[in-house]
Amino acid sequence: MSAWEGLQKAAGPVSRETFERLQAFEQLFLKWNRSINLAAPSTLDDVWRRHILDSAQLARIAPAATRWVDLGSGGGFPGLVLGFLLAERPGASIDLVESNRKKASFLQSVIGRFSLPARVVAKRIDDSYALVSAPEIVTARALAALPDLLDLSAPWLAKGARALFHKGRDYRAEVEESTHRWTFDLVEHPSMTDAYGVILEISDLRPAKPQ
């Protein structure tokens, strides 16, 4: 399977132009990563699969969503990758919440270079609620345990947004722990890039009733 075919399998229909732009982004990411730690060194031998395709699969899960927010965007996964893909959806955009100044500068540089439909919110997550209004989808990858992610994203999820959170093999324990504080609807999407990973789709978040 070619890299382009792999992208379309992960994300759904993608133009050749978007594929080539993502390839250019991959090289830019590697260049910046030499001076800023944007990803774990152990993952840099396969950035395309472990980061770009892993991020791109969210687009297939929510093919009609146009208003996104990515929490703790860091090196741009999944936020920047979604920005490239959302450029093909008329009126779509994504906000990237990242408080680290150097990482925020990297995100802004990529957005400007490729004219992505994205905006950097250089704030802590709990200072960003008033700046990011009514997203349809909230994403986060390698940011925090699920109970903490739900606490951080609750102001949006409680108003009808859905969450798409990347999680690894221990996700069931995190889901169980989360039910002590929250009640929610959950769909588990097997990861297309990690045999042990899942994308947790969470909706209808509400506080758990006291036992």
Secondary structure, 3 states (H helix, E strand, C coil): CCHHHHHHHHHCCCCHHHHHHHHHHHHHHHHHHCCCCCCCHHHHHHHHHHHHHHHHHHHHHCCCCCEEEEECCCCCCCHHHHHHHHCCCCCCEEEEECCCHHHHHHHHHHHHHHCCCEEEECCCHHHCCCCCCCCCEEEECCCCCHHHHHHHHHHHHCCCCEEEEEECCCHHHHHHHHCCCEEEEEEEEECCCCCCCEEEEEEEEEECCCC
